[in-house]
């Protein structure tokens, strides 16, 4: 099993950008990124594009979270108060 690959500076910048964009901590996004990269690495023979796919997966996860949070906030705001 290969040793963990630390994020390259450009990957760190992308993770920081995604965190700002999603209003999430850099640590949370970095953790998501590392998890996704590790998942993709299992059984992979070519590792060159793993960071790109991991970032894409993180973007999708953050997008889904934002939709769920927006839906929950909308439902709460739309519910009648008694």
ZISULRA-V26229 format. One record per pair of residues at least 4 apart in sequence whose ideal C-beta (glycine too) atoms are under 8 Angstrom apart, sorted by sequence separation. I is the first residue (numbers start at 1). J is the second residue. If there is no record, write none. Layout:
BEGIN
I|J ; I|J
END
This chain:
BEGIN
7|11 ; 8|12 ; 9|13 ; 10|14 ; 11|15 ; 12|16 ; 13|17 ; 14|18 ; 15|19 ; 16|20 ; 17|21 ; 18|22 ; 24|28 ; 25|29 ; 26|30 ; 27|31 ; 28|32 ; 29|33 ; 30|34 ; 31|35 ; 32|36 ; 33|37 ; 34|38 ; 35|39 ; 36|40 ; 37|41 ; 38|42 ; 40|44 ; 49|53 ; 50|54 ; 51|55 ; 52|56 ; 53|57 ; 54|58 ; 55|59 ; 56|60 ; 57|61 ; 58|62 ; 59|63 ; 60|64 ; 61|65 ; 62|66 ; 63|67 ; 64|68 ; 65|69 ; 66|70 ; 67|71 ; 68|72 ; 69|73 ; 70|74 ; 71|75 ; 72|76 ; 73|77 ; 74|78 ; 75|79 ; 7|12 ; 19|24 ; 24|29 ; 18|24 ; 19|25 ; 41|47 ; 44|50 ; 19|26 ; 22|29 ; 7|15 ; 19|28 ; 41|50 ; 16|26 ; 19|29 ; 40|50 ; 15|26 ; 18|29 ; 19|30 ; 16|29 ; 37|50 ; 40|53 ; 15|29 ; 37|51 ; 40|54 ; 15|30 ; 36|53 ; 37|54 ; 40|57 ; 12|30 ; 15|33 ; 36|54 ; 33|54 ; 36|57 ; 11|33 ; 33|55 ; 36|58 ; 7|30 ; 33|58 ; 36|61 ; 7|33 ; 32|58 ; 7|34 ; 29|58 ; 32|61 ; 4|34 ; 32|62 ; 5|37 ; 29|62 ; 4|38 ; 18|55 ; 24|62 ; 2|41 ; 11|51 ; 15|55 ; 18|58 ; 22|62 ; 14|55 ; 18|59 ; 21|62 ; 5|47 ; 8|51 ; 15|58 ; 22|65 ; 7|51 ; 11|55 ; 18|62 ; 22|66 ; 2|47
END
